Amino acid sequence: MNLDDVMGELREEYLQSFELKVKNLAGNLENKEYDLIELEFHKMKGTGETYGIPEISQLGYVVEKICQTKQNAITEAFPLAIELIHLIVQERSQEKGIDLKANSSFLKLESIAE
């Protein structure tokens, strides 16, 4: 097994982990545990690039910023972030990428973060 094969397997496991992450995030939102939401998106910001999925890092950056500076907007931003996670996982599972700068939900998140 070469390095590309190993990275491919790790990327696949990483993508599969988002089902549980989304479930946990929904529980965090329900319990108003905004610090845990911020922490999870901080982790995404750091790990997305590592696994070759820069869209996850971009999303993590924007949502973490919202959690830090616009906590009152988390409930508005959360459904958009979850929608984007699902889209990214779907596209990357098919070995496709997504240009978040061309996605209206991501652009809305960016506007919330400003």
ChimeraX commands (.cxc) that place a marker at each C-alpha (Angstrom):
marker #1 position 0.00,0.00,0.00 radius 0.5
marker #1 position 1.46,3.35,-1.01 radius 0.5
marker #1 position 1.02,6.78,0.57 radius 0.5
marker #1 position -1.80,7.75,-1.81 radius 0.5
marker #1 position -3.74,4.63,-0.82 radius 0.5
marker #1 position -3.25,5.35,2.87 radius 0.5
marker #1 position -4.34,8.97,2.47 radius 0.5
marker #1 position -7.36,7.83,0.46 radius 0.5
marker #1 position -8.44,5.50,3.24 radius 0.5
marker #1 position -7.90,8.16,5.89 radius 0.5
marker #1 position -9.87,10.69,3.84 radius 0.5
marker #1 position -12.74,8.20,3.49 radius 0.5
marker #1 position -12.79,7.56,7.26 radius 0.5
marker #1 position -12.67,11.32,7.87 radius 0.5
marker #1 position -15.66,11.88,5.59 radius 0.5
marker #1 position -17.58,9.08,7.30 radius 0.5
marker #1 position -16.94,10.70,10.69 radius 0.5
marker #1 position -19.12,13.66,9.74 radius 0.5
marker #1 position -22.35,11.74,10.27 radius 0.5
marker #1 position -21.58,11.53,13.99 radius 0.5
marker #1 position -20.13,15.07,14.07 radius 0.5
marker #1 position -23.36,16.50,12.67 radius 0.5
marker #1 position -25.44,14.56,15.19 radius 0.5
marker #1 position -23.25,15.81,18.05 radius 0.5
marker #1 position -23.36,19.37,16.75 radius 0.5
marker #1 position -27.17,19.25,16.63 radius 0.5
marker #1 position -27.19,18.16,20.27 radius 0.5
marker #1 position -24.77,20.95,21.14 radius 0.5
marker #1 position -27.06,23.49,19.48 radius 0.5
marker #1 position -30.12,22.11,21.25 radius 0.5
marker #1 position -28.30,22.38,24.59 radius 0.5
marker #1 position -26.93,25.83,23.71 radius 0.5
marker #1 position -23.36,24.55,24.10 radius 0.5
marker #1 position -21.95,27.14,21.76 radius 0.5
marker #1 position -18.41,26.64,23.02 radius 0.5
marker #1 position -18.53,23.01,21.87 radius 0.5
marker #1 position -19.84,24.08,18.46 radius 0.5
marker #1 position -16.99,26.56,18.18 radius 0.5
marker #1 position -14.47,23.87,19.19 radius 0.5
marker #1 position -15.76,21.41,16.59 radius 0.5
marker #1 position -15.58,23.96,13.79 radius 0.5
marker #1 position -12.12,24.97,15.01 radius 0.5
marker #1 position -11.07,21.33,14.61 radius 0.5
marker #1 position -12.57,21.24,11.12 radius 0.5
marker #1 position -10.62,24.37,10.23 radius 0.5
marker #1 position -7.43,22.57,11.15 radius 0.5
marker #1 position -8.12,19.10,9.79 radius 0.5
marker #1 position -9.77,19.78,6.43 radius 0.5
marker #1 position -6.56,20.73,4.66 radius 0.5
marker #1 position -4.71,17.86,6.31 radius 0.5
marker #1 position -7.10,15.39,4.72 radius 0.5
marker #1 position -7.05,17.18,1.38 radius 0.5
marker #1 position -10.49,18.71,1.78 radius 0.5
marker #1 position -9.91,22.47,1.93 radius 0.5
marker #1 position -13.64,23.19,1.79 radius 0.5
marker #1 position -13.96,21.79,5.32 radius 0.5
marker #1 position -11.22,24.14,6.50 radius 0.5
marker #1 position -12.92,27.11,4.81 radius 0.5
marker #1 position -16.25,26.24,6.41 radius 0.5
marker #1 position -14.62,25.68,9.79 radius 0.5
marker #1 position -12.92,29.07,9.63 radius 0.5
marker #1 position -16.13,30.97,8.87 radius 0.5
marker #1 position -18.32,29.19,11.41 radius 0.5
marker #1 position -15.68,29.42,14.13 radius 0.5
marker #1 position -15.53,33.18,13.49 radius 0.5
marker #1 position -19.32,33.40,13.81 radius 0.5
marker #1 position -19.16,31.51,17.11 radius 0.5
marker #1 position -16.48,33.86,18.41 radius 0.5
marker #1 position -17.90,37.19,17.28 radius 0.5
marker #1 position -21.61,36.76,16.51 radius 0.5
marker #1 position -22.88,34.17,18.97 radius 0.5
marker #1 position -26.43,35.49,18.54 radius 0.5
marker #1 position -26.26,34.42,14.87 radius 0.5
marker #1 position -25.34,30.78,15.51 radius 0.5
marker #1 position -28.92,29.57,15.20 radius 0.5
marker #1 position -29.19,31.28,11.80 radius 0.5
marker #1 position -25.79,30.03,10.62 radius 0.5
marker #1 position -26.09,26.47,11.90 radius 0.5
marker #1 position -28.50,25.05,9.28 radius 0.5
marker #1 position -26.39,26.56,6.49 radius 0.5
marker #1 position -23.23,25.02,7.94 radius 0.5
marker #1 position -24.85,21.59,8.26 radius 0.5
marker #1 position -26.17,21.82,4.70 radius 0.5
marker #1 position -22.65,22.59,3.50 radius 0.5
marker #1 position -21.12,19.74,5.48 radius 0.5
marker #1 position -23.53,17.33,3.81 radius 0.5
marker #1 position -22.79,18.79,0.39 radius 0.5
marker #1 position -19.02,18.65,0.88 radius 0.5
marker #1 position -19.15,15.06,2.14 radius 0.5
marker #1 position -21.38,14.04,-0.76 radius 0.5
marker #1 position -19.17,15.66,-3.39 radius 0.5
marker #1 position -15.89,14.47,-1.87 radius 0.5
marker #1 position -17.25,10.93,-1.50 radius 0.5
marker #1 position -17.62,11.01,-5.28 radius 0.5
marker #1 position -14.10,12.44,-5.56 radius 0.5
marker #1 position -15.41,15.82,-6.64 radius 0.5
marker #1 position -14.67,19.20,-5.14 radius 0.5
marker #1 position -16.87,22.18,-4.51 radius 0.5
marker #1 position -16.15,25.87,-4.94 radius 0.5
marker #1 position -17.60,27.38,-1.79 radius 0.5
marker #1 position -17.12,30.90,-3.13 radius 0.5
marker #1 position -19.77,30.04,-5.74 radius 0.5
marker #1 position -22.20,28.60,-3.19 radius 0.5
marker #1 position -24.99,30.86,-1.91 radius 0.5
marker #1 position -25.14,29.20,1.52 radius 0.5
marker #1 position -21.42,29.73,2.06 radius 0.5
marker #1 position -21.67,33.32,0.88 radius 0.5
marker #1 position -24.50,33.85,3.38 radius 0.5
marker #1 position -22.29,32.43,6.16 radius 0.5
marker #1 position -19.50,34.78,5.16 radius 0.5
marker #1 position -21.87,37.73,5.31 radius 0.5
marker #1 position -23.02,36.69,8.78 radius 0.5
marker #1 position -19.38,36.42,9.91 radius 0.5
marker #1 position -18.52,39.96,8.78 radius 0.5
marker link #1:1,2 radius 0.2
marker link #1:2,3 radius 0.2
marker link #1:3,4 radius 0.2
marker link #1:4,5 radius 0.2
marker link #1:5,6 radius 0.2
marker link #1:6,7 radius 0.2
marker link #1:7,8 radius 0.2
marker link #1:8,9 radius 0.2
marker link #1:9,10 radius 0.2
marker link #1:10,11 radius 0.2
marker link #1:11,12 radius 0.2
marker link #1:12,13 radius 0.2
marker link #1:13,14 radius 0.2
marker link #1:14,15 radius 0.2
marker link #1:15,16 radius 0.2
marker link #1:16,17 radius 0.2
marker link #1:17,18 radius 0.2
marker link #1:18,19 radius 0.2
marker link #1:19,20 radius 0.2
marker link #1:20,21 radius 0.2
marker link #1:21,22 radius 0.2
marker link #1:22,23 radius 0.2
marker link #1:23,24 radius 0.2
marker link #1:24,25 radius 0.2
marker link #1:25,26 radius 0.2
marker link #1:26,27 radius 0.2
marker link #1:27,28 radius 0.2
marker link #1:28,29 radius 0.2
marker link #1:29,30 radius 0.2
marker link #1:30,31 radius 0.2
marker link #1:31,32 radius 0.2
marker link #1:32,33 radius 0.2
marker link #1:33,34 radius 0.2
marker link #1:34,35 radius 0.2
marker link #1:35,36 radius 0.2
marker link #1:36,37 radius 0.2
marker link #1:37,38 radius 0.2
marker link #1:38,39 radius 0.2
marker link #1:39,40 radius 0.2
marker link #1:40,41 radius 0.2
marker link #1:41,42 radius 0.2
marker link #1:42,43 radius 0.2
marker link #1:43,44 radius 0.2
marker link #1:44,45 radius 0.2
marker link #1:45,46 radius 0.2
marker link #1:46,47 radius 0.2
marker link #1:47,48 radius 0.2
marker link #1:48,49 radius 0.2
marker link #1:49,50 radius 0.2
marker link #1:50,51 radius 0.2
marker link #1:51,52 radius 0.2
marker link #1:52,53 radius 0.2
marker link #1:53,54 radius 0.2
marker link #1:54,55 radius 0.2
marker link #1:55,56 radius 0.2
marker link #1:56,57 radius 0.2
marker link #1:57,58 radius 0.2
marker link #1:58,59 radius 0.2
marker link #1:59,60 radius 0.2
marker link #1:60,61 radius 0.2
marker link #1:61,62 radius 0.2
marker link #1:62,63 radius 0.2
marker link #1:63,64 radius 0.2
marker link #1:64,65 radius 0.2
marker link #1:65,66 radius 0.2
marker link #1:66,67 radius 0.2
marker link #1:67,68 radius 0.2
marker link #1:68,69 radius 0.2
marker link #1:69,70 radius 0.2
marker link #1:70,71 radius 0.2
marker link #1:71,72 radius 0.2
marker link #1:72,73 radius 0.2
marker link #1:73,74 radius 0.2
marker link #1:74,75 radius 0.2
marker link #1:75,76 radius 0.2
marker link #1:76,77 radius 0.2
marker link #1:77,78 radius 0.2
marker link #1:78,79 radius 0.2
marker link #1:79,80 radius 0.2
marker link #1:80,81 radius 0.2
marker link #1:81,82 radius 0.2
marker link #1:82,83 radius 0.2
marker link #1:83,84 radius 0.2
marker link #1:84,85 radius 0.2
marker link #1:85,86 radius 0.2
marker link #1:86,87 radius 0.2
marker link #1:87,88 radius 0.2
marker link #1:88,89 radius 0.2
marker link #1:89,90 radius 0.2
marker link #1:90,91 radius 0.2
marker link #1:91,92 radius 0.2
marker link #1:92,93 radius 0.2
marker link #1:93,94 radius 0.2
marker link #1:94,95 radius 0.2
marker link #1:95,96 radius 0.2
marker link #1:96,97 radius 0.2
marker link #1:97,98 radius 0.2
marker link #1:98,99 radius 0.2
marker link #1:99,100 radius 0.2
marker link #1:100,101 radius 0.2
marker link #1:101,102 radius 0.2
marker link #1:102,103 radius 0.2
marker link #1:103,104 radius 0.2
marker link #1:104,105 radius 0.2
marker link #1:105,106 radius 0.2
marker link #1:106,107 radius 0.2
marker link #1:107,108 radius 0.2
marker link #1:108,109 radius 0.2
marker link #1:109,110 radius 0.2
marker link #1:110,111 radius 0.2
marker link #1:111,112 radius 0.2
marker link #1:112,113 radius 0.2
marker link #1:113,114 radius 0.2
view
